[in-house]
């Protein structure tokens, strides 16, 4: 598993099932990752929780660590780094 660490520079909700998040140290140095769900109630609740955490981190200038596959951009978990 890989981790992308940095500030949430941008968050775009594209559809009910796909959200893009740009994470990195500066707006022009980011990695684009996806938060997605398959539409099931459990998966949608988990994805919504990650999106809310990312939005909160963005508005409060908190660094996050997004865990995703080594060759996959789909976020599987989010951790907000302590101050």
DSSP file (Angstrom, degrees, kcal/mol; ACC not computed):
  #  RESIDUE AA STRUCTURE BP1 BP2  ACC     N-H-->O    O-->H-N    N-H-->O    O-->H-N    TCO  KAPPA ALPHA  PHI   PSI    X-CA   Y-CA   Z-CA
    1    1 A X              0   0    0      0, 0.0     2,-0.3     0, 0.0    68,-0.2   0.000 360.0 360.0 360.0 143.6    0.0    0.0    0.0
    2    2 A X  E     -A   68   0A   0     66,-3.2    66,-2.5    70,-0.1     2,-0.4  -0.749 360.0-148.7-107.9 157.0    1.1    3.5   -0.8
    3    3 A X  E     -A   67   0A   0     -2,-0.3     2,-0.5    64,-0.2    64,-0.2  -0.991   2.4-159.3-126.3 134.9    0.5    6.7    1.1
    4    4 A X  E     -A   66   0A   0     62,-2.4    62,-2.9    -2,-0.4     2,-0.4  -0.971  17.7-168.2-110.8 122.8    0.2   10.2   -0.3
    5    5 A X  E     +A   65   0A   0     -2,-0.5     2,-0.3    60,-0.2    60,-0.2  -0.919  32.8  77.3-117.7 135.5    0.8   12.9    2.4
    6    6 A X  E    S-A   64   0A   0     58,-2.1    58,-3.0    -2,-0.4     2,-0.2  -0.969  76.1 -44.5 161.9-170.4    0.1   16.6    2.1
    7    7 A X  E     -AB  63  24A   0     17,-1.5    17,-2.2    -2,-0.3     2,-1.0  -0.562  55.3-109.1 -83.9 151.0   -2.5   19.2    2.2
    8    8 A X  E     + B   0  23A   0     54,-0.5    15,-0.2    15,-0.2     3,-0.1  -0.734  40.5 176.8 -79.0 106.0   -5.8   18.8    0.4
    9    9 A X  E     +     0   0A   0     13,-2.5     2,-0.3    -2,-1.0    -1,-0.2   0.778  64.0   2.0 -84.3 -28.6   -5.3   21.4   -2.4
   10   10 A X  E     - B   0  22A   0     12,-1.2    12,-2.7    -3,-0.1     2,-0.4  -0.980  55.9-165.6-159.3 146.1   -8.6   20.7   -4.2
   11   11 A X  E     - B   0  21A   0     -2,-0.3     2,-0.5    10,-0.2    10,-0.2  -0.973  10.4-177.9-138.8 120.7  -11.7   18.5   -3.7
   12   12 A X  E     - B   0  20A   0      8,-2.9     8,-2.9    -2,-0.4     2,-0.8  -0.971  17.0-153.3-126.0 119.3  -14.2   17.9   -6.6
   13   13 A X  E     + B   0  19A   0     -2,-0.5     6,-0.2     6,-0.2     3,-0.1  -0.815  20.0 173.9 -89.5 110.7  -17.3   15.9   -6.2
   14   14 A X        -     0   0    0      4,-1.6     2,-0.2    -2,-0.8     5,-0.2   0.905  60.3 -15.3 -87.7 -45.5  -18.0   14.6   -9.7
   15   15 A X  S    S-     0   0    0      3,-1.9    -1,-0.2     0, 0.0     3,-0.1  -0.802  80.4 -83.2-143.3-176.0  -20.9   12.3   -9.2
   16   16 A X  S    S+     0   0    0     -2,-0.2    23,-0.1     1,-0.2     3,-0.1   0.733 130.0  33.8 -65.1 -20.9  -22.7   10.5   -6.3
   17   17 A X  S    S+     0   0    0      1,-0.2    20,-1.4    19,-0.1     2,-0.4   0.521 112.8  58.9-115.3  -7.3  -20.0    7.7   -6.5
   18   18 A X  E     + C   0  36A   0     18,-0.2    -3,-1.9    -3,-0.1    -4,-1.6  -0.985  48.9 171.9-133.7 129.0  -16.8    9.5   -7.6
   19   19 A X  E     -BC  13  35A   0     16,-2.1    16,-2.8    -2,-0.4     2,-0.4  -0.999  18.7-148.6-130.4 134.1  -14.8   12.3   -5.9
   20   20 A X  E     -BC  12  34A   0     -8,-2.9    -8,-2.9    -2,-0.4     2,-0.4  -0.832  13.3-171.5-101.2 140.5  -11.4   13.6   -6.9
   21   21 A X  E     -BC  11  33A   0     12,-2.5    12,-2.8    -2,-0.4     2,-0.6  -0.998  13.5-151.3-134.3 131.8   -9.0   14.9   -4.4
   22   22 A X  E     -BC  10  32A   0    -12,-2.7   -13,-2.5    -2,-0.4   -12,-1.2  -0.904  21.1-177.0-101.9 118.8   -5.7   16.7   -5.1
   23   23 A X  E     +BC   8  31A   0      8,-2.4     8,-2.4    -2,-0.6     2,-0.3  -0.962  24.1 102.1-122.3 132.6   -3.1   16.1   -2.3
   24   24 A X  E    S-BC   7  30A   0    -17,-2.2   -17,-1.5    -2,-0.4     6,-0.2  -0.966  75.3 -82.8 174.1 177.8    0.3   17.6   -2.1
   25   25 A X  E    S+     0   0A   0      4,-0.5     2,-0.3    -2,-0.3     5,-0.1   0.814 109.1  15.1 -73.1 -30.6    2.5   20.3   -0.6
   26   26 A X  E >  S- C   0  29A   0      3,-0.9     3,-1.7   -19,-0.1   -17,-0.1  -0.930  83.2-105.4-139.2 161.7    1.6   23.0   -3.0
   27   27 A X  T 3  S+     0   0    0     -2,-0.3     3,-0.2     1,-0.3   -18,-0.0   0.789 121.1  46.1 -60.4 -27.1   -1.3   23.5   -5.6
   28   28 A X  T 3  S+     0   0    0      1,-0.2    -1,-0.3    -4,-0.0     2,-0.2   0.312 109.1  57.5 -99.1  10.0    1.1   22.9   -8.5
   29   29 A X  E <  S+C   26   0A   0     -3,-1.7    -3,-0.9     2,-0.0    -4,-0.5  -0.673  80.5 126.0-136.6  79.4    2.7   19.8   -6.9
   30   30 A X  E     -C   24   0A   0     -2,-0.2     2,-0.4    -3,-0.2    -6,-0.2  -0.840  51.9-133.1-133.1 166.4   -0.1   17.3   -6.2
   31   31 A X  E     -C   23   0A   0     -8,-2.4    -8,-2.4    -2,-0.3     2,-0.5  -0.989  25.4-134.0-118.5 133.5   -1.3   13.8   -6.8
   32   32 A X  E     +C   22   0A   0     -2,-0.4     2,-0.3   -10,-0.2   -10,-0.2  -0.773  30.3 176.5 -91.5 125.4   -4.8   13.2   -7.9
   33   33 A X  E     -C   21   0A   0    -12,-2.8   -12,-2.5    -2,-0.5     2,-0.4  -0.828  19.8-130.5-124.4 163.4   -6.6   10.4   -6.1
   34   34 A X  E     -Cd  20  74A   0     39,-3.1    41,-3.5    -2,-0.3     2,-0.5  -0.917   7.2-161.7-118.2 141.2  -10.2    9.1   -6.2
   35   35 A X  E     +C   19   0A   0    -16,-2.8   -16,-2.1    -2,-0.4     2,-0.3  -0.990  32.8 162.3-113.6 119.3  -12.7    8.4   -3.5
   36   36 A X  E     -C   18   0A   0     -2,-0.5     2,-0.3    39,-0.4   -18,-0.2  -0.910  23.7-164.0-136.3 162.6  -15.3    6.0   -4.9
   37   37 A X        -     0   0    0    -20,-1.4     7,-0.1    -2,-0.3    -2,-0.0  -0.970  26.4-130.3-142.2 159.0  -18.1    3.7   -3.8
   38   38 A X        -     0   0    0     -2,-0.3     3,-0.1     2,-0.1   -21,-0.1   0.391  57.9 -99.9 -91.1   3.6  -20.0    0.9   -5.5
   39   39 A X  S    S+     0   0    0      1,-0.3     2,-0.1   -23,-0.1   -22,-0.0   0.303  79.2 133.9  97.6 -10.3  -23.4    2.3   -4.3
   40   40 A X     >  -     0   0    0      1,-0.1     4,-2.8     4,-0.0    -1,-0.3  -0.414  65.6-117.9 -71.5 153.7  -23.9   -0.1   -1.4
   41   41 A X  H  > S+     0   0    0      1,-0.2     4,-2.1     2,-0.2     5,-0.2   0.906 112.0  45.9 -60.0 -46.1  -25.0    1.5    1.8
   42   42 A X  H  > S+     0   0    0      2,-0.2     4,-2.0     1,-0.2    -1,-0.2   0.933 115.9  45.0 -64.9 -46.8  -21.9    0.5    3.8
   43   43 A X  H  > S+     0   0    0      1,-0.2     4,-2.7     2,-0.2    -2,-0.2   0.893 112.7  51.4 -65.5 -40.5  -19.5    1.5    1.1
   44   44 A X  H  X S+     0   0    0     -4,-2.8     4,-2.5     2,-0.2    -1,-0.2   0.894 109.6  49.9 -64.4 -40.1  -21.3    4.8    0.5
   45   45 A X  H  X S+     0   0    0     -4,-2.1     4,-2.0    -5,-0.2    -1,-0.2   0.910 112.7  46.8 -64.6 -42.5  -21.2    5.7    4.2
   46   46 A X  H  X S+     0   0    0     -4,-2.0     4,-2.0     2,-0.2    -2,-0.2   0.922 113.5  48.1 -65.7 -44.9  -17.5    4.9    4.5
   47   47 A X  H  X S+     0   0    0     -4,-2.7     4,-2.4     1,-0.2    -2,-0.2   0.905 110.9  51.3 -62.5 -42.1  -16.8    7.0    1.3
   48   48 A X  H  X S+     0   0    0     -4,-2.5     4,-2.5     1,-0.2    -1,-0.2   0.880 107.8  53.0 -63.3 -37.7  -18.9    9.9    2.6
   49   49 A X  H  X S+     0   0    0     -4,-2.0     4,-2.2     2,-0.2    -1,-0.2   0.907 109.7  48.0 -63.4 -41.6  -17.0    9.8    5.9
   50   50 A X  H  X S+     0   0    0     -4,-2.0     4,-2.5     2,-0.2    -2,-0.2   0.906 111.3  50.5 -65.2 -40.7  -13.6   10.0    4.0
   51   51 A X  H  X S+     0   0    0     -4,-2.4     4,-2.5     2,-0.2    -2,-0.2   0.913 110.7  48.8 -63.9 -42.6  -15.0   12.9    1.9
   52   52 A X  H  X S+     0   0    0     -4,-2.5     4,-2.4     2,-0.2    -1,-0.2   0.896 111.6  49.8 -63.5 -40.0  -16.1   14.8    5.0
   53   53 A X  H  X S+     0   0    0     -4,-2.2     4,-2.4     2,-0.2    -2,-0.2   0.907 112.0  47.9 -65.0 -41.8  -12.7   14.2    6.6
   54   54 A X  H  X S+     0   0    0     -4,-2.5     4,-2.1     2,-0.2    -2,-0.2   0.899 112.2  49.1 -66.3 -40.6  -10.9   15.5    3.5
   55   55 A X  H  X S+     0   0    0     -4,-2.5     4,-2.2     2,-0.2    -2,-0.2   0.908 112.0  48.8 -64.8 -41.5  -13.1   18.6    3.3
   56   56 A X  H  X S+     0   0    0     -4,-2.4     4,-1.4     1,-0.2    -2,-0.2   0.916 111.2  49.5 -63.6 -43.9  -12.6   19.3    6.9
   57   57 A X  H  <>S+     0   0    0     -4,-2.4     5,-2.5     1,-0.2     4,-0.3   0.880 110.2  52.8 -62.7 -37.7   -8.8   19.0    6.6
   58   58 A X  H ><5S+     0   0    0     -4,-2.1     3,-1.0     1,-0.2    -2,-0.2   0.935 110.9  44.0 -64.0 -47.6   -8.9   21.3    3.5
   59   59 A X  H 3<5S+     0   0    0     -4,-2.2    -1,-0.2     1,-0.2    -2,-0.2   0.712 118.4  44.9 -73.6 -19.2  -10.8   24.1    5.3
   60   60 A X  T 3<5S-     0   0    0     -4,-1.4    -1,-0.2    -5,-0.2    -2,-0.2   0.274 108.0-120.7-107.1  10.1   -8.6   23.8    8.4
   61   61 A X  T < 5 +     0   0    0     -3,-1.0     2,-0.4    -4,-0.3    -3,-0.2   0.882  57.6 156.2  53.4  45.1   -5.2   23.5    6.6
   62   62 A X      < -     0   0    0     -5,-2.5   -54,-0.5    -6,-0.1     2,-0.2  -0.827  43.7-118.9-102.4 140.5   -4.5   20.1    8.1
   63   63 A X  E     -A    7   0A   0     -2,-0.4    18,-2.6    18,-0.2     2,-0.3  -0.533  32.3-163.1 -76.0 141.5   -2.1   17.6    6.5
   64   64 A X  E     -AE   6  80A   0    -58,-3.0   -58,-2.1    16,-0.2     2,-0.5  -0.847  17.4-145.0-122.3 159.9   -3.6   14.3    5.5
   65   65 A X  E     -AE   5  79A   0     14,-2.9    14,-2.2    -2,-0.3     2,-0.6  -0.978  17.2-163.8-122.4 115.5   -2.3   10.8    4.6
   66   66 A X  E     -AE   4  78A   0    -62,-2.9   -62,-2.4    -2,-0.5     2,-0.4  -0.887   8.3-149.1-102.1 123.5   -4.3    9.1    2.0
   67   67 A X  E     +AE   3  77A   0     10,-2.8     9,-3.4    -2,-0.6    10,-1.2  -0.786  30.4 150.6 -94.7 132.0   -3.7    5.3    1.7
   68   68 A X  E     -AE   2  75A   0    -66,-2.5   -66,-3.2    -2,-0.4     7,-0.2  -0.927  48.3 -73.0-150.0 170.3   -4.2    3.7   -1.7
   69   69 A X    >   -     0   0    0      5,-0.6     3,-1.2    -2,-0.3    -1,-0.0  -0.243  45.1-110.8 -66.8 158.3   -2.8    0.8   -3.8
   70   70 A X  T 3  S+     0   0    0      1,-0.3    -1,-0.1     3,-0.0   -67,-0.0   0.855 119.0  19.7 -59.2 -36.9    0.7    1.0   -5.2
   71   71 A X  T 3  S+     0   0    0    -69,-0.0     2,-0.4     0, 0.0    -1,-0.3  -0.087 115.3  85.5-122.7  33.5   -0.6    1.3   -8.7
   72   72 A X    <   -     0   0    0     -3,-1.2   -70,-0.1     2,-0.1   -39,-0.0  -0.997  57.3-157.2-138.7 137.8   -4.1    2.4   -7.9
   73   73 A X        +     0   0    0     -2,-0.4   -39,-3.1    -5,-0.1     2,-0.6   0.364  60.1 113.4 -96.1   4.6   -5.4    6.0   -7.3
   74   74 A X  B     -d   34   0A   0    -41,-0.2    -5,-0.6   -39,-0.1     2,-0.2  -0.685  67.0-130.7 -83.8 121.2   -8.5    4.8   -5.3
   75   75 A X  E     +E   68   0A   0    -41,-3.5   -39,-0.4    -2,-0.6    -7,-0.2  -0.506  25.6 179.5 -72.7 131.1   -8.2    5.9   -1.6
   76   76 A X  E     +     0   0A   0     -9,-3.4     2,-0.3     1,-0.4    -8,-0.2   0.658  68.3   1.1-104.8 -23.0   -8.9    3.1    0.9
   77   77 A X  E     -E   67   0A   0    -10,-1.2   -10,-2.8     2,-0.0     2,-0.4  -0.981  59.6-146.4-160.4 158.0   -8.4    5.2    4.1
   78   78 A X  E     -E   66   0A   0     -2,-0.3     2,-0.4   -12,-0.2   -12,-0.2  -0.986   8.9-170.3-130.2 137.8   -7.6    8.7    5.2
   79   79 A X  E     -E   65   0A   0    -14,-2.2   -14,-2.9    -2,-0.4     2,-0.6  -0.997  16.6-142.3-127.6 130.4   -5.7    9.8    8.3
   80   80 A X  E     -E   64   0A   0     -2,-0.4   -16,-0.2   -16,-0.2     2,-0.1  -0.829  27.7-127.0 -92.3 122.7   -5.5   13.4    9.5
   81   81 A X        -     0   0    0    -18,-2.6   -18,-0.2    -2,-0.6     2,-0.0  -0.390  24.2-110.7 -70.8 143.2   -2.0   14.1   10.8
   82   82 A X              0   0    0      1,-0.1    -1,-0.1    -2,-0.1   -19,-0.1  -0.339 360.0 360.0 -69.4 155.3   -1.7   15.5   14.3
   83   83 A X              0   0    0    -21,-0.0    -1,-0.1    -2,-0.0    -2,-0.1   0.479 360.0 360.0 -74.3 360.0   -0.5   19.1   14.6
